[in-house]
Amino acid sequence: MRFTKILDGKEEGLATKEIGYRQSKWYNLKVEVSGNMMMAYLDGKRVLATSDSSLTRGKVGLYCHGN
């Protein structure tokens, strides 16, 4: 799992955590953003958190790679 910032076409990784998964299993993903804090929860457990003071507005998107 990873939080990535894209600003002016440049990608910057903010936080990364290797999380295993089982194919064909459904997971509940929740992402919270409050001010400059970002938190990700998987099945109710917080698995990733970070902050970036340069982020005051913008958009969020989900991306899945390699599945």
HUMOJO-V255988 format. One line per field, one symbol per residue. ss: DSSP state (h for helix, s for strand, l for the rest). phi: phi as a letter, one per 30 degrees, with the letter a starting at -180 (. if undefined). psi: psi as a letter, one per 40 degrees, with the letter a starting at -180 (. if undefined). Layout:
ss=???
phi=???
psi=???
//
This chain:
ss=lssssssllsssssssllllllllllllssssssllssssssllsssssssllllllllllllllll
phi=.acbccbhiccbdcabbdbdacdicdbccbbcbbiccbbcbbhicdcababaddccakbcbcbccic
psi=iihhhhhfehhhhdiihhhiihiehiihhhhhhhbehhhhhhfehhehiiiheeheiaiiiihhhe.
//
